[in-house]
Amino acid sequence: MLRFFPAHSSPAESAARSASAAHAARRFALTLIAAVFLFGSRTGAQFEKTLSATFDGWSHLADGSYELVFGYMNRNAAEVEVPLGPANQLEPAPADHGQPTNFLPGRQRAAFRIPVPANFKGKYIWTVTYAGTTQVAIASLDQNYSLDVGDPEPPGVKAGADQTIRLSEAATLSPIVTAPLPPPASTNPDVVARRSSGARITVWWSKFRGPGMVTFGDGEAAAAANPGPTGRENPMGSFRLTCTAPLEASCGTTRARFSVAGTYWLRVVAAERSASNALMKVVVNP
């Protein structure tokens, strides 16, 4: 309904309208403050995308046992943190089987492995809940997902010894990186192994677990990854180093600083056309 006011109103009417406008402004301000209080801690939460757990396959080891290999797909442009607990757990117990709590952007393969005996008949279920969506990866030996044939041999990598430092110090990260081994001759004439291309080896570092932020190098961020053979390469870590050929002992060496004290796990990846990875523990005391 439209309401018309006279061009000249009394002082009492003007005061009443001013009080009403002031009351409406206060109500709007209180509503805005409440919205900031409720949603300010998740700025841009409505833009969060899903995080999917994946079963990448299994590897048959020389002693007859197997490894179940898990990965994930983070569709967000930034790293995502999902602590251990109901939102990040494995079954059967224990719920902690060495899975990551820090998830890099993009498709990340072989994030962690679970060893199982040769006669394993069960399954492992990894459940990850993020942004209101629960994703499940189910792993078993019944699935024909062998990782033993297809990709060329990756570079070898060992993360180095675990360290204990103070918060004011930087950890020196000195991995041992070795060039890929030539593939063995196949006994099946129908199988042609893919060979390494002899390209430079890239070493990636990232936080795998830990209570705070990790800064690698001197604070510079990882450069954007160049498209791989399929044009779909994702960064394999937060910080990247390129090693010269032939490989030197300093390949992949850098430093890491930590924002708060606690126990951290760092992941190092050595990649050419295929990749391998390793973990190291750093205990940061106050």
Contacts in CASP RR format, 6 or more apart in sequence:
PFRMAT RR
TARGET T0000
AUTHOR 0000-0000-0000
METHOD contacts of the structure
MODEL  1
MLRFFPAHSSPAESAARSASAAHAARRFALTLIAAVFLFGSRTGAQFEKT
LSATFDGWSHLADGSYELVFGYMNRNAAEVEVPLGPANQLEPAPADHGQP
TNFLPGRQRAAFRIPVPANFKGKYIWTVTYAGTTQVAIASLDQNYSLDVG
DPEPPGVKAGADQTIRLSEAATLSPIVTAPLPPPASTNPDVVARRSSGAR
ITVWWSKFRGPGMVTFGDGEAAAAANPGPTGRENPMGSFRLTCTAPLEAS
CGTTRARFSVAGTYWLRVVAAERSASNALMKVVVNP
5 13 0 8 1.000
9 17 0 8 1.000
39 45 0 8 1.000
45 131 0 8 1.000
48 76 0 8 1.000
48 130 0 8 1.000
48 131 0 8 1.000
49 75 0 8 1.000
49 76 0 8 1.000
49 131 0 8 1.000
50 75 0 8 1.000
50 130 0 8 1.000
50 131 0 8 1.000
50 133 0 8 1.000
50 135 0 8 1.000
51 72 0 8 1.000
51 73 0 8 1.000
51 74 0 8 1.000
51 75 0 8 1.000
51 76 0 8 1.000
51 80 0 8 1.000
51 82 0 8 1.000
51 103 0 8 1.000
51 128 0 8 1.000
51 130 0 8 1.000
51 131 0 8 1.000
51 133 0 8 1.000
51 135 0 8 1.000
52 72 0 8 1.000
52 73 0 8 1.000
52 75 0 8 1.000
52 128 0 8 1.000
52 135 0 8 1.000
52 137 0 8 1.000
53 70 0 8 1.000
53 71 0 8 1.000
53 72 0 8 1.000
53 126 0 8 1.000
53 127 0 8 1.000
53 128 0 8 1.000
53 135 0 8 1.000
53 136 0 8 1.000
53 137 0 8 1.000
54 70 0 8 1.000
54 71 0 8 1.000
54 72 0 8 1.000
54 73 0 8 1.000
54 109 0 8 1.000
54 137 0 8 1.000
55 68 0 8 1.000
55 69 0 8 1.000
55 70 0 8 1.000
55 71 0 8 1.000
55 126 0 8 1.000
55 137 0 8 1.000
55 138 0 8 1.000
55 139 0 8 1.000
55 143 0 8 1.000
55 145 0 8 1.000
56 69 0 8 1.000
56 70 0 8 1.000
56 71 0 8 1.000
56 109 0 8 1.000
56 110 0 8 1.000
56 145 0 8 1.000
56 147 0 8 1.000
57 68 0 8 1.000
57 69 0 8 1.000
57 139 0 8 1.000
57 143 0 8 1.000
57 145 0 8 1.000
57 146 0 8 1.000
57 147 0 8 1.000
58 66 0 8 1.000
58 67 0 8 1.000
58 68 0 8 1.000
58 69 0 8 1.000
58 139 0 8 1.000
58 141 0 8 1.000
58 143 0 8 1.000
58 145 0 8 1.000
58 146 0 8 1.000
58 147 0 8 1.000
59 66 0 8 1.000
59 67 0 8 1.000
59 69 0 8 1.000
59 113 0 8 1.000
59 146 0 8 1.000
59 147 0 8 1.000
59 148 0 8 1.000
60 66 0 8 1.000
60 146 0 8 1.000
60 148 0 8 1.000
61 67 0 8 1.000
61 115 0 8 1.000
64 118 0 8 1.000
65 115 0 8 1.000
65 116 0 8 1.000
65 117 0 8 1.000
65 118 0 8 1.000
66 115 0 8 1.000
66 116 0 8 1.000
66 117 0 8 1.000
66 118 0 8 1.000
66 120 0 8 1.000
66 141 0 8 1.000
67 113 0 8 1.000
67 114 0 8 1.000
67 115 0 8 1.000
67 116 0 8 1.000
68 113 0 8 1.000
68 114 0 8 1.000
68 116 0 8 1.000
68 124 0 8 1.000
68 139 0 8 1.000
68 140 0 8 1.000
68 141 0 8 1.000
69 109 0 8 1.000
69 110 0 8 1.000
69 112 0 8 1.000
69 113 0 8 1.000
69 139 0 8 1.000
69 147 0 8 1.000
70 99 0 8 1.000
70 110 0 8 1.000
70 111 0 8 1.000
70 112 0 8 1.000
70 113 0 8 1.000
70 114 0 8 1.000
70 126 0 8 1.000
70 137 0 8 1.000
70 139 0 8 1.000
71 108 0 8 1.000
71 109 0 8 1.000
71 110 0 8 1.000
71 111 0 8 1.000
71 112 0 8 1.000
71 137 0 8 1.000
72 100 0 8 1.000
72 103 0 8 1.000
72 107 0 8 1.000
72 108 0 8 1.000
72 111 0 8 1.000
72 128 0 8 1.000
73 106 0 8 1.000
73 107 0 8 1.000
73 108 0 8 1.000
74 80 0 8 1.000
74 103 0 8 1.000
74 104 0 8 1.000
74 105 0 8 1.000
74 106 0 8 1.000
74 108 0 8 1.000
75 106 0 8 1.000
76 105 0 8 1.000
77 105 0 8 1.000
78 105 0 8 1.000
79 102 0 8 1.000
79 103 0 8 1.000
79 104 0 8 1.000
79 105 0 8 1.000
79 206 0 8 1.000
79 207 0 8 1.000
79 238 0 8 1.000
80 102 0 8 1.000
80 103 0 8 1.000
80 130 0 8 1.000
81 101 0 8 1.000
81 102 0 8 1.000
81 103 0 8 1.000
82 88 0 8 1.000
82 101 0 8 1.000
82 103 0 8 1.000
82 128 0 8 1.000
82 129 0 8 1.000
82 130 0 8 1.000
83 101 0 8 1.000
84 95 0 8 1.000
84 96 0 8 1.000
84 99 0 8 1.000
84 101 0 8 1.000
85 95 0 8 1.000
86 129 0 8 1.000
87 127 0 8 1.000
87 128 0 8 1.000
87 129 0 8 1.000
87 130 0 8 1.000
88 99 0 8 1.000
88 101 0 8 1.000
88 127 0 8 1.000
88 128 0 8 1.000
88 129 0 8 1.000
89 95 0 8 1.000
89 96 0 8 1.000
89 126 0 8 1.000
89 127 0 8 1.000
90 96 0 8 1.000
90 97 0 8 1.000
90 99 0 8 1.000
90 114 0 8 1.000
90 124 0 8 1.000
90 125 0 8 1.000
90 126 0 8 1.000
90 127 0 8 1.000
91 124 0 8 1.000
91 125 0 8 1.000
91 127 0 8 1.000
92 124 0 8 1.000
97 112 0 8 1.000
97 114 0 8 1.000
97 124 0 8 1.000
98 112 0 8 1.000
99 111 0 8 1.000
99 112 0 8 1.000
99 126 0 8 1.000
100 111 0 8 1.000
100 112 0 8 1.000
100 208 0 8 1.000
100 209 0 8 1.000
100 267 0 8 1.000
101 208 0 8 1.000
101 209 0 8 1.000
101 210 0 8 1.000
102 206 0 8 1.000
102 207 0 8 1.000
102 208 0 8 1.000
102 209 0 8 1.000
102 210 0 8 1.000
104 206 0 8 1.000
104 234 0 8 1.000
104 235 0 8 1.000
104 236 0 8 1.000
104 237 0 8 1.000
104 238 0 8 1.000
105 234 0 8 1.000
105 235 0 8 1.000
106 234 0 8 1.000
106 235 0 8 1.000
107 232 0 8 1.000
107 234 0 8 1.000
108 234 0 8 1.000
108 236 0 8 1.000
109 275 0 8 1.000
110 275 0 8 1.000
110 277 0 8 1.000
114 124 0 8 1.000
114 139 0 8 1.000
116 141 0 8 1.000
120 141 0 8 1.000
121 141 0 8 1.000
122 140 0 8 1.000
122 141 0 8 1.000
123 138 0 8 1.000
123 139 0 8 1.000
123 140 0 8 1.000
123 142 0 8 1.000
124 138 0 8 1.000
124 139 0 8 1.000
124 140 0 8 1.000
125 136 0 8 1.000
125 137 0 8 1.000
125 138 0 8 1.000
125 139 0 8 1.000
126 136 0 8 1.000
126 137 0 8 1.000
126 139 0 8 1.000
127 134 0 8 1.000
127 135 0 8 1.000
127 136 0 8 1.000
128 134 0 8 1.000
128 135 0 8 1.000
128 136 0 8 1.000
129 135 0 8 1.000
149 191 0 8 1.000
149 193 0 8 1.000
150 193 0 8 1.000
150 194 0 8 1.000
151 194 0 8 1.000
151 273 0 8 1.000
151 274 0 8 1.000
152 180 0 8 1.000
152 183 0 8 1.000
152 193 0 8 1.000
152 194 0 8 1.000
152 195 0 8 1.000
152 196 0 8 1.000
152 197 0 8 1.000
152 272 0 8 1.000
152 273 0 8 1.000
152 274 0 8 1.000
153 180 0 8 1.000
153 181 0 8 1.000
153 182 0 8 1.000
153 183 0 8 1.000
153 196 0 8 1.000
153 274 0 8 1.000
154 180 0 8 1.000
154 270 0 8 1.000
154 271 0 8 1.000
154 272 0 8 1.000
154 274 0 8 1.000
154 275 0 8 1.000
154 276 0 8 1.000
155 177 0 8 1.000
155 178 0 8 1.000
155 179 0 8 1.000
155 180 0 8 1.000
155 201 0 8 1.000
155 270 0 8 1.000
155 271 0 8 1.000
155 272 0 8 1.000
155 275 0 8 1.000
155 276 0 8 1.000
156 177 0 8 1.000
156 178 0 8 1.000
156 179 0 8 1.000
156 180 0 8 1.000
156 270 0 8 1.000
156 276 0 8 1.000
157 175 0 8 1.000
157 176 0 8 1.000
157 177 0 8 1.000
157 178 0 8 1.000
157 203 0 8 1.000
157 268 0 8 1.000
157 269 0 8 1.000
157 270 0 8 1.000
157 276 0 8 1.000
157 277 0 8 1.000
157 278 0 8 1.000
158 175 0 8 1.000
158 176 0 8 1.000
158 278 0 8 1.000
159 173 0 8 1.000
159 175 0 8 1.000
159 266 0 8 1.000
159 267 0 8 1.000
159 268 0 8 1.000
159 278 0 8 1.000
159 279 0 8 1.000
159 280 0 8 1.000
160 174 0 8 1.000
160 175 0 8 1.000
160 176 0 8 1.000
160 278 0 8 1.000
160 280 0 8 1.000
161 280 0 8 1.000
162 280 0 8 1.000
162 281 0 8 1.000
162 282 0 8 1.000
162 283 0 8 1.000
163 171 0 8 1.000
163 172 0 8 1.000
163 280 0 8 1.000
163 281 0 8 1.000
163 282 0 8 1.000
163 283 0 8 1.000
164 282 0 8 1.000
164 283 0 8 1.000
164 284 0 8 1.000
164 285 0 8 1.000
165 171 0 8 1.000
165 282 0 8 1.000
165 283 0 8 1.000
165 284 0 8 1.000
165 285 0 8 1.000
166 284 0 8 1.000
166 285 0 8 1.000
166 286 0 8 1.000
167 258 0 8 1.000
167 260 0 8 1.000
167 261 0 8 1.000
167 284 0 8 1.000
167 285 0 8 1.000
167 286 0 8 1.000
170 255 0 8 1.000
170 256 0 8 1.000
170 257 0 8 1.000
171 255 0 8 1.000
171 256 0 8 1.000
171 257 0 8 1.000
171 258 0 8 1.000
171 282 0 8 1.000
172 253 0 8 1.000
172 255 0 8 1.000
173 205 0 8 1.000
173 216 0 8 1.000
173 252 0 8 1.000
173 253 0 8 1.000
173 254 0 8 1.000
173 255 0 8 1.000
173 256 0 8 1.000
173 266 0 8 1.000
173 268 0 8 1.000
173 280 0 8 1.000
174 250 0 8 1.000
174 252 0 8 1.000
174 253 0 8 1.000
175 203 0 8 1.000
175 251 0 8 1.000
175 252 0 8 1.000
175 253 0 8 1.000
175 268 0 8 1.000
175 270 0 8 1.000
175 278 0 8 1.000
177 201 0 8 1.000
177 203 0 8 1.000
177 243 0 8 1.000
177 247 0 8 1.000
177 251 0 8 1.000
177 252 0 8 1.000
177 270 0 8 1.000
178 247 0 8 1.000
179 201 0 8 1.000
179 246 0 8 1.000
179 247 0 8 1.000
180 196 0 8 1.000
180 198 0 8 1.000
180 272 0 8 1.000
180 274 0 8 1.000
182 195 0 8 1.000
182 196 0 8 1.000
183 193 0 8 1.000
183 194 0 8 1.000
183 195 0 8 1.000
184 193 0 8 1.000
186 192 0 8 1.000
186 193 0 8 1.000
194 273 0 8 1.000
196 272 0 8 1.000
196 273 0 8 1.000
197 272 0 8 1.000
197 273 0 8 1.000
198 245 0 8 1.000
198 272 0 8 1.000
199 272 0 8 1.000
199 273 0 8 1.000
200 242 0 8 1.000
200 243 0 8 1.000
200 244 0 8 1.000
200 245 0 8 1.000
200 272 0 8 1.000
201 242 0 8 1.000
201 243 0 8 1.000
201 245 0 8 1.000
201 247 0 8 1.000
201 251 0 8 1.000
201 270 0 8 1.000
201 271 0 8 1.000
201 272 0 8 1.000
202 236 0 8 1.000
202 240 0 8 1.000
202 241 0 8 1.000
202 242 0 8 1.000
202 243 0 8 1.000
202 270 0 8 1.000
202 271 0 8 1.000
202 272 0 8 1.000
203 240 0 8 1.000
203 241 0 8 1.000
203 242 0 8 1.000
203 243 0 8 1.000
203 251 0 8 1.000
203 252 0 8 1.000
203 268 0 8 1.000
203 269 0 8 1.000
203 270 0 8 1.000
203 271 0 8 1.000
204 222 0 8 1.000
204 235 0 8 1.000
204 236 0 8 1.000
204 237 0 8 1.000
204 238 0 8 1.000
204 239 0 8 1.000
204 240 0 8 1.000
204 241 0 8 1.000
204 268 0 8 1.000
204 269 0 8 1.000
204 271 0 8 1.000
205 216 0 8 1.000
205 237 0 8 1.000
205 238 0 8 1.000
205 239 0 8 1.000
205 241 0 8 1.000
205 252 0 8 1.000
205 254 0 8 1.000
205 256 0 8 1.000
205 266 0 8 1.000
205 267 0 8 1.000
205 268 0 8 1.000
206 214 0 8 1.000
206 236 0 8 1.000
206 237 0 8 1.000
206 238 0 8 1.000
206 239 0 8 1.000
206 266 0 8 1.000
206 267 0 8 1.000
206 269 0 8 1.000
207 213 0 8 1.000
207 214 0 8 1.000
207 238 0 8 1.000
207 264 0 8 1.000
207 265 0 8 1.000
207 266 0 8 1.000
207 267 0 8 1.000
208 264 0 8 1.000
208 265 0 8 1.000
208 266 0 8 1.000
208 267 0 8 1.000
208 279 0 8 1.000
209 263 0 8 1.000
209 264 0 8 1.000
209 265 0 8 1.000
210 262 0 8 1.000
210 263 0 8 1.000
210 264 0 8 1.000
210 265 0 8 1.000
211 260 0 8 1.000
211 261 0 8 1.000
211 262 0 8 1.000
211 263 0 8 1.000
211 264 0 8 1.000
212 258 0 8 1.000
212 259 0 8 1.000
212 260 0 8 1.000
212 264 0 8 1.000
213 258 0 8 1.000
213 259 0 8 1.000
214 238 0 8 1.000
214 256 0 8 1.000
214 257 0 8 1.000
214 258 0 8 1.000
214 259 0 8 1.000
214 264 0 8 1.000
214 266 0 8 1.000
215 256 0 8 1.000
215 257 0 8 1.000
215 258 0 8 1.000
215 259 0 8 1.000
216 238 0 8 1.000
216 239 0 8 1.000
216 254 0 8 1.000
216 255 0 8 1.000
216 256 0 8 1.000
217 239 0 8 1.000
217 254 0 8 1.000
217 255 0 8 1.000
217 256 0 8 1.000
218 255 0 8 1.000
220 239 0 8 1.000
221 238 0 8 1.000
221 239 0 8 1.000
222 235 0 8 1.000
222 237 0 8 1.000
222 238 0 8 1.000
222 239 0 8 1.000
222 240 0 8 1.000
223 240 0 8 1.000
224 235 0 8 1.000
225 233 0 8 1.000
225 234 0 8 1.000
225 235 0 8 1.000
225 236 0 8 1.000
225 240 0 8 1.000
226 233 0 8 1.000
227 233 0 8 1.000
229 273 0 8 1.000
236 269 0 8 1.000
236 271 0 8 1.000
236 275 0 8 1.000
237 267 0 8 1.000
237 269 0 8 1.000
239 254 0 8 1.000
241 251 0 8 1.000
241 252 0 8 1.000
241 253 0 8 1.000
241 254 0 8 1.000
243 251 0 8 1.000
243 252 0 8 1.000
244 251 0 8 1.000
252 268 0 8 1.000
256 266 0 8 1.000
256 282 0 8 1.000
258 264 0 8 1.000
258 282 0 8 1.000
258 284 0 8 1.000
260 284 0 8 1.000
261 284 0 8 1.000
261 285 0 8 1.000
261 286 0 8 1.000
262 283 0 8 1.000
262 284 0 8 1.000
262 285 0 8 1.000
263 281 0 8 1.000
263 282 0 8 1.000
263 283 0 8 1.000
263 284 0 8 1.000
264 281 0 8 1.000
264 282 0 8 1.000
264 283 0 8 1.000
264 284 0 8 1.000
265 279 0 8 1.000
265 280 0 8 1.000
265 281 0 8 1.000
265 282 0 8 1.000
266 279 0 8 1.000
266 280 0 8 1.000
266 281 0 8 1.000
266 282 0 8 1.000
267 277 0 8 1.000
267 278 0 8 1.000
267 279 0 8 1.000
268 277 0 8 1.000
268 278 0 8 1.000
268 279 0 8 1.000
268 280 0 8 1.000
269 275 0 8 1.000
269 276 0 8 1.000
269 277 0 8 1.000
270 276 0 8 1.000
270 277 0 8 1.000
END
